[in-house]
Amino acid sequence: MRVLVVTAVAAEADAVVAGLGRYAASGVRELMGGYEVSGLAQYTPRPGSVQIPVVDVLAGGVGPVAAAVATATALASSPYDPPYHLVVSAGIGGGFLPHAPIGSLVVADSIVAADLGAGSPDGYLPVEELGFGRGVHRPAPALSARLAGILDADPRLRAVLAPVLTVSTVTGTAARTAELTDRHPRAAAEAMEGFGVAEAAAAHSVPCVEIRAISNTVGPRDRDSWRIGPALDALRYAFTLLTPVFEEAS
């Protein structure tokens, strides 16, 4: 399988690369726009007819627009034939209680653009109601459920399969938290890139999933309570556990 993993920042990309310890570095490839893709390949002996599994890791920038541009650039510049079989949006994020406490993992069963729409006297109107496209991507149910099951089966982890919200402005008040949970009662995580990554993947007809390690609780902003280091450790370990999936034939 050929997989493109897109994170926001280098620390997340480094955690993903560290988790893929069974892969060997195959070099850094520079793309148009100055993006750098860290390539990893699994060179274990296999029949000549079987493709060598490849995972490329890209730190694409913060926010849905930067993530979409970076992902689209990487997909359009793929050196492989056939190109990528899967795109993974990965990184840390905020967790909605009680679904996703700090240190847990969330695999998206839907990737939701939570602030793509319009305000009105009657409340928020999602982009679908405005007639301007879509605000939700739904990963392949069997794949996302399988990934969540692998992670949750490990006694050192807690993982949940649930919606992940993509926002351009991170939630920092109780009022905003209540608004989002009222609109999306099953949502377990909030991050800033997933929908952009998924939109680019869909444009190239490549399946997409999203995985988030929870570093903080969604709610009033309290920077002192964030646990970024442990969340990055959980992200690293998640990719170690998921390595066998990425090694499978497409």
Summary of the structure (lengths in Angstrom):
residues: 250
radius of gyration: 17.5
end to end distance: 4.9
largest distance: 62.8
contacts: 868
relative contact order: 0.23
helix: 32%
strand: 28%
